[in-house]
């Protein structure tokens, strides 16, 4: 197997430098503070917005939640931005995801002004999906590398059922018919790699898993996420805030993979 030239560090550099929070942010509408709340609420209802910015002297200085827009002026209901929720437009995707675990939304400072908003719904966008798919794909590559190191000469077959080995062999024959240079290990599916790692105590330990069950369950969650990303399925509904934790877990396992073997 050729030496893996992709690493978690490479992936982080790619996204931290080229794909940042500004690619997720949406502008949010704003009005002057003296504006009547009853004038603004229908606008938010129509657009299904939860918050609106409040301007003073032309600058957005706070926000109002839709549920507060029942009477009075915007100034009477304004909330200040929590400093922890205000991020720079160059903030990394991982930092955005981590903050959204703690807060329903983050605000983005663009050209010195707080004028962008990111909610968990924005995590469905292509930049986050590409980042997560990169992490899970790189993890699968690293698992294969370790399996080759731990089990030379296809000795990993003793841990698999005859049916799973047969599927891999059928895939190998199909690839060879297409004149694709490969070997049997390269035909293992994510589920096969997950099972081999879970059944190998020394490998589990190297990757930080305390038991076979923990390894199976954690890697299965990451496999499911990878599959949903590959098929353009919803990755947020029913999986929040688990998605934020999974991203962190995937990076931790990747770091251990790169340090092992």
C-alpha positions in Angstrom: 0.0 0.0 0.0 1.3 3.4 -0.9 2.3 5.6 2.0 -0.7 7.8 3.0 0.1 11.4 2.2 -3.2 12.7 3.6 -3.4 13.4 7.3 -5.7 15.1 9.7 -3.3 18.0 9.7 -3.5 18.3 5.9 -7.3 18.3 6.1 -7.4 20.9 8.9 -5.1 23.2 6.9 -7.2 22.8 3.8 -10.4 23.8 5.5 -9.1 26.2 8.1 -7.4 28.3 5.3 -9.8 27.9 2.5 -13.3 27.0 3.8 -14.2 29.1 6.8 -17.3 30.3 8.7 -18.2 32.9 6.2 -19.2 30.2 3.7 -21.9 29.1 6.1 -23.2 32.5 7.2 -26.5 34.1 6.1 -27.1 37.8 6.4 -29.8 38.7 8.9 -32.2 41.5 8.4 -32.1 44.5 10.8 -34.2 47.6 11.6 -33.7 50.8 13.5 -34.3 50.5 17.3 -37.4 52.8 17.3 -39.3 50.6 14.8 -42.5 49.2 16.2 -42.4 45.5 17.1 -45.8 44.9 15.6 -44.5 46.2 12.3 -41.5 43.9 12.3 -43.1 40.6 13.5 -45.1 39.9 10.3 -41.9 40.2 8.3 -40.2 37.6 10.4 -43.3 35.4 10.3 -43.4 35.6 6.5 -39.7 34.7 6.1 -39.7 32.2 9.1 -36.8 34.1 10.8 -36.4 33.7 14.6 -34.4 36.9 15.2 -33.9 40.3 13.8 -31.0 42.7 14.2 -31.4 46.1 15.9 -29.5 49.1 14.5 -28.4 52.2 16.3 -26.8 54.9 14.2 -26.7 52.5 11.3 -24.8 49.8 13.1 -26.2 46.5 14.3 -25.7 46.4 18.1 -28.1 43.7 19.3 -31.0 41.5 18.3 -34.6 40.7 19.2 -36.3 37.3 19.2 -39.5 36.9 17.3 -41.4 35.8 20.3 -40.8 39.2 22.0 -42.3 41.2 19.1 -45.7 41.6 20.7 -45.7 45.3 21.6 -43.5 48.4 22.0 -40.4 49.1 20.0 -37.4 47.0 19.1 -35.3 49.0 21.5 -37.5 47.9 24.4 -36.8 44.2 23.7 -33.2 44.3 22.4 -30.7 41.7 23.6 -27.0 42.2 23.5 -24.7 39.7 21.6 -23.0 37.2 23.9 -19.3 37.7 23.2 -18.7 33.9 23.1 -21.3 33.7 20.2 -19.7 36.3 18.0 -17.1 34.8 15.7 -14.8 36.2 13.1 -15.6 35.4 9.5 -12.3 33.4 9.3 -13.3 31.1 12.1 -12.8 27.4 11.3 -15.7 25.0 10.7 -14.8 22.9 13.7 -15.0 25.9 16.0 -18.4 26.9 14.6 -19.8 23.4 15.2 -18.4 23.3 18.7 -20.0 26.6 19.5 -23.3 25.6 18.1 -23.4 22.7 20.5 -23.6 25.3 23.3 -25.7 27.9 21.6 -28.7 28.0 19.2 -26.9 30.4 16.9 -23.6 32.1 16.4 -23.1 35.6 14.9 -20.5 36.4 12.4 -18.4 39.6 12.4 -17.9 40.6 8.8 -15.7 43.6 7.9 -15.9 44.6 11.6 -19.6 44.5 11.9 -21.8 41.7 13.3 -23.9 41.1 10.3 -24.0 37.3 9.7 -25.8 34.5 11.4 -25.2 30.7 11.5 -27.7 28.2 12.9 -27.5 24.4 13.0 -29.6 24.3 9.8 -26.6 25.8 8.0 -24.6 22.7 8.9 -26.4 20.9 6.0 -24.5 23.1 3.6 -21.8 21.8 1.3 -18.7 23.1 3.2 -19.6 21.2 6.4 -20.6 18.1 4.5 -17.3 18.1 2.6 -15.4 18.5 5.8 -17.2 15.7 7.6 -16.9 13.4 4.5 -13.2 14.1 4.4 -12.8 13.2 8.1 -14.7 9.9 7.8 -13.1 9.0 4.5 -9.6 9.6 5.9 -10.5 7.6 9.0 -11.5 4.6 6.8 -8.2 4.9 5.0 -6.3 4.9 8.2 -8.2 1.9 9.6 -7.2 0.0 6.5 -3.6 0.9 6.9 -3.6 -0.4 10.5 -5.4 -3.6 9.5 -2.6 -4.2 6.9 0.0 -3.6 9.6 -1.6 -5.7 12.3 -2.6 -8.6 9.9 -0.1 -9.2 7.1 -0.7 -11.7 4.4 -4.5 -11.3 4.7 -4.5 -13.0 8.1 -7.4 -10.7 9.0 -9.7 -13.1 7.2 -9.8 -15.3 10.3 -11.9 -12.6 12.1 -14.5 -12.4 9.3 -17.4 -14.6 8.4 -17.1 -16.7 5.2 -19.9 -14.6 3.7 -18.0 -11.3 4.2 -14.8 -12.7 2.8 -16.6 -14.0 -0.2 -18.1 -10.5 -0.8 -14.6 -9.0 -0.7 -13.3 -11.7 -3.1 -16.2 -11.1 -5.5 -15.4 -7.4 -5.5 -11.7 -8.1 -6.1 -12.5 -10.2 -9.2 -14.8 -7.6 -10.5 -12.1 -4.9 -10.2 -9.6 -7.1 -11.8 -11.9 -7.6 -14.8 -11.9 -3.9 -15.1 -8.1 -3.9 -15.0 -8.0 -2.0 -11.7 -4.8 -2.7 -9.7 -5.9 -3.6 -6.2 -5.8 -6.4 -3.5 -8.3 -8.1 -1.3 -7.8 -5.8 1.7 -8.7 -2.9 -0.5 -12.1 -4.5 -1.1 -13.1 -4.5 2.6 -16.1 -2.4 3.4 -16.2 0.1 6.3 -18.3 -2.5 8.3 -15.6 -5.1 7.8 -12.8 -2.7 9.0 -15.0 -1.7 12.0 -15.4 -5.4 13.0 -11.7 -6.3 12.6 -10.7 -3.3 14.7 -13.3 -4.1 17.4 -12.2 -7.7 17.6 -8.5 -6.8 18.0 -7.7 -5.9 21.6 -4.3 -4.3 20.9 -5.7 -2.2 18.0 -8.7 -1.2 20.1 -6.4 -0.1 22.8 -4.2 1.9 20.4 -7.3 3.8 19.2 -8.5 4.6 22.7 -11.5 2.2 22.9 -12.1 0.6 26.3 -14.1 -2.4 25.0 -15.2 -4.2 21.8 -18.7 -2.9 22.2 -17.5 0.7 22.5 -15.4 0.3 19.4 -18.3 -1.3 17.4 -20.8 1.4 18.4 -18.6 4.4 17.9 -17.3 3.3 14.5 -20.8 2.3 13.5 -22.0 5.8 14.2 -19.2 7.2 12.1 -19.9 4.7 9.3 -23.6 5.8 9.3 -22.6 9.4 9.1 -20.3 8.7 6.2 -23.1 6.8 4.3 -25.6 9.6 4.9 -23.1 12.2 3.6 -22.4 10.1 0.5 -26.1 9.9 -0.3 -26.8 13.6 0.4 -29.1 12.8 3.3 -30.1 15.0 6.3 -27.2 14.8 8.8 -28.6 17.2 11.4 -32.2 16.3 12.2 -32.4 13.7 14.9 -28.6 13.9 15.4 -28.0 17.1 17.2 -26.0 17.8 19.3 -24.6 14.3 18.6 -23.1 15.5 15.3 -20.8 17.9 17.1 -19.6 15.2 19.4 -19.1 12.8 16.5 -16.9 15.3 14.6 -14.7 15.6 17.7 -14.5 11.8 18.2 -13.6 11.2 14.5 -10.7 13.7 14.8 -9.5 12.1 18.0 -9.6 8.6 16.5 -7.8 9.9 13.5 -5.0 11.3 15.6 -4.6 8.0 17.4 -4.6 6.1 14.0 -1.8 8.3 12.7 0.2 7.8 15.9 -0.3 4.0 15.9 1.6 1.4 13.9 
